[in-house]
């Protein structure tokens, strides 16, 4: 029900959250690496598919330093460029797949009035392509990446989105620890996408967890039900004219709780 919308905004990671990056990244990275190493005259084993997936959601420069520590910086950059070129070639062929249910959930959240944003450690050309390919332009209000002006981290992207939407009532949805860090840096909750590409040894603490995108809406609505139950316990719906106060320490969420409680009371008449 509409009264259960107790967040103003939902912020999404891209790869491993909205995009099934494993469907094209491994193949394009292997192609690009083979080509670049051949052109450089370097012989070495290719990273494993799991190692390639470990880069998804991270800045590529950081990931390639971990995968190719023995290469000189200019050689490593040549490998990275070749991988990106192969990826872009695959994307131009129409090889883009959304995570199951992702597009439908985004549409429903937009229809319910949530402000939707994207924060991704990708390049601008990749972000633009995904917005086009997934037809998100009319649904997502703002999107930022590592190449956006004055952005140095995912935390900066989340801060910019919160400023754009003029709210602190938001949740960050993503699969990697960097998504959690960006959310917590800005004092908002994180929903971990367990179906994404977090590595086995990567602890991703979160206020919520989903195993499929279809679980996101019920999880978000839980806050509305929790506030409604709190109001029922004090008889707020049965006692017209009852005056309520909300107390709490700094940054405890009391202001947003009071706002959302008032919305629920108004919706119930």
Buried (B, 14 or more C-beta within 10 A) or exposed (E): EEBBBBBBBBBBBBBBBBBBBBEBBBBBBBBBBBBBBEEBEBEEEEBEBEBBBBBBBBBBEEBBBEBBEEBEEEBBBBBBEBBBBBBBEBBEEEBBBBBEEBBEBBBEBBEBEBBBBBBBBBBEEBBBBBBEBBEBEEBBBBBBBBEBEEBEBBBBBBBBBBEBBEBBBBBBBBBBBBBBBBBBBBEBBBBBBEBBBBBEEEEBEBBBBBEBBEBBBEBBBEBBBEBBEBBEEEEBBEEEEEEEEBEEEEEEBBEBBBBBBEBBBEBEE
